[in-house]
Amino acid sequence: MADKKPKKPAKAAAAKPDRAPLKPNADGVVLLSGGNPQIAKGYGDAPVQAFIAAMPGWKQDVGRRLDEIITRTVPNVYKAVKWNTPFYGFEGEGWFLGFHCITKYVKVAFFRGASLNPVPPGESKQKEVRYFHIYENDEIDEAQFADWVKQASQLPGEKM
């Protein structure tokens, strides 16, 4: 009779630490990683304004300024919050821009940014997408940003 090797005891599953539930801030809004507000999906200006109002610290002023420039540059722009991100585009035609709070900056995504002139500086893993990062105390070149917004609004929108 052949010797049988003793069975090894089954490995215990690695204990996963319980994640503490995210807690709302003083305004009742949960801030996700990087301080990005968790805002319910919604269409129109109201959810975008709720997102901007919940942006932490200096980022809130950046959000207000971006929204103002976008709205002034494209008066008939359609707005929504999806995936905790404000989107700007045209109803039924897709989105041309969105922004998001990252820990140290606000990240503006131009969905067809590779077609803009000049091309926004932030590269993406996606061929067409380009980013513009705004850090605390950055001076936004409003004329350049408005030009990018105008160009982006004239390109085919991204369906999401």
C-alpha positions in Angstrom: 0.0 0.0 0.0 1.5 3.4 -1.0 2.0 6.0 1.5 -0.5 8.8 1.2 0.5 12.3 1.8 -1.5 14.0 4.5 -3.9 16.6 3.2 -3.0 20.2 3.8 -5.5 22.1 5.8 -7.6 24.4 3.6 -6.3 27.9 3.5 -8.5 30.3 5.3 -9.9 33.0 3.1 -8.1 36.2 3.6 -10.0 38.3 6.0 -11.3 41.4 4.2 -11.6 44.4 6.4 -15.0 45.8 6.7 -15.2 49.0 4.9 -16.7 51.8 6.9 -19.7 53.2 5.2 -19.0 56.6 3.6 -20.3 59.4 5.8 -22.0 62.5 4.5 -20.4 65.9 5.0 -22.1 68.7 6.9 -24.3 69.3 3.9 -25.4 65.7 3.7 -23.3 64.9 0.6 -20.9 61.9 0.5 -17.5 62.8 -0.9 -15.9 59.9 -2.8 -12.2 59.4 -3.3 -10.4 62.7 -4.2 -13.3 64.7 -2.8 -15.6 64.0 -5.7 -19.3 64.5 -4.6 -21.7 61.6 -4.9 -24.7 63.1 -6.6 -27.7 61.2 -7.8 -28.0 60.8 -11.6 -30.1 63.6 -13.0 -30.6 65.7 -16.1 -30.7 69.5 -16.4 -29.0 72.3 -14.5 -30.2 71.4 -11.0 -28.1 68.3 -10.5 -25.0 70.0 -11.9 -25.5 72.9 -9.5 -25.9 70.4 -6.7 -22.6 68.8 -7.7 -20.8 72.1 -7.9 -22.2 73.2 -4.5 -20.9 69.9 -3.0 -17.4 70.3 -4.4 -14.9 70.7 -1.5 -13.0 73.9 -0.8 -11.3 75.7 -3.7 -12.6 73.2 -6.2 -16.1 74.6 -5.8 -15.0 78.0 -7.2 -13.3 76.2 -10.1 -16.6 74.3 -10.7 -18.6 77.5 -10.7 -16.2 79.2 -13.1 -16.1 76.2 -15.5 -19.9 76.0 -15.5 -20.2 79.7 -16.2 -17.7 79.7 -19.0 -19.3 76.6 -20.6 -22.9 78.0 -20.3 -21.8 81.4 -21.6 -19.9 79.9 -24.6 -22.7 77.4 -25.5 -25.9 79.0 -24.3 -28.1 76.0 -25.3 -25.9 73.4 -23.6 -27.6 70.4 -22.1 -26.4 69.3 -18.7 -26.5 66.2 -16.6 -24.8 64.4 -13.7 -24.0 60.7 -14.5 -21.5 58.6 -12.6 -20.9 61.4 -10.2 -19.6 63.7 -13.0 -21.3 66.7 -14.6 -21.6 66.3 -18.4 -22.2 69.0 -21.0 -23.6 68.3 -24.5 -26.7 68.4 -26.6 -29.8 66.3 -25.8 -29.9 63.3 -28.0 -26.6 64.1 -29.6 -24.1 63.2 -26.9 -21.6 64.8 -24.6 -18.6 66.9 -25.4 -17.2 67.6 -21.9 -17.2 66.5 -18.3 -15.3 67.3 -15.1 -14.4 65.4 -11.9 -12.7 66.2 -8.6 -9.3 64.4 -8.1 -7.4 64.8 -4.8 -5.2 67.7 -6.0 -7.0 69.0 -9.0 -10.1 69.3 -11.1 -10.0 67.1 -14.2 -11.8 68.4 -17.3 -12.3 65.7 -20.0 -12.8 66.8 -23.6 -14.2 63.6 -25.2 -13.0 64.6 -28.7 -10.1 66.6 -27.3 -7.6 65.2 -29.8 -9.4 67.1 -32.5 -9.1 70.5 -30.7 -6.5 73.1 -31.7 -4.4 73.4 -29.8 -4.8 70.0 -28.2 -5.4 70.1 -24.4 -2.2 69.0 -22.6 -3.4 66.0 -20.6 -3.2 62.7 -22.5 -5.6 59.8 -22.0 -5.5 56.0 -22.6 -8.4 56.7 -25.0 -7.2 58.0 -28.3 -9.8 60.8 -28.7 -10.0 62.0 -25.1 -7.7 64.8 -23.8 -7.7 66.3 -20.3 -7.1 69.7 -18.8 -6.1 69.7 -15.1 -6.8 72.7 -12.9 -4.8 72.8 -9.6 -5.4 75.1 -6.6 -4.2 78.7 -7.4 -3.9 78.0 -11.2 -4.9 80.9 -13.4 -7.3 79.5 -16.0 -6.7 81.0 -19.4 -10.4 81.8 -19.9 -10.1 82.7 -23.6 -8.3 79.4 -24.3 -10.7 77.3 -22.2 -13.8 79.0 -23.9 -12.2 78.3 -27.3 -11.8 74.6 -26.5 -15.4 74.5 -25.3 -16.6 76.1 -28.5 -14.6 73.7 -30.7 -15.6 70.7 -28.6 -19.3 71.7 -28.8 -19.1 71.6 -32.6 -17.8 68.0 -32.8 -19.9 64.9 -32.7 -20.9 64.1 -29.1 -20.0 61.0 -27.1 -23.0 58.8 -26.3 -22.9 57.7 -22.7 
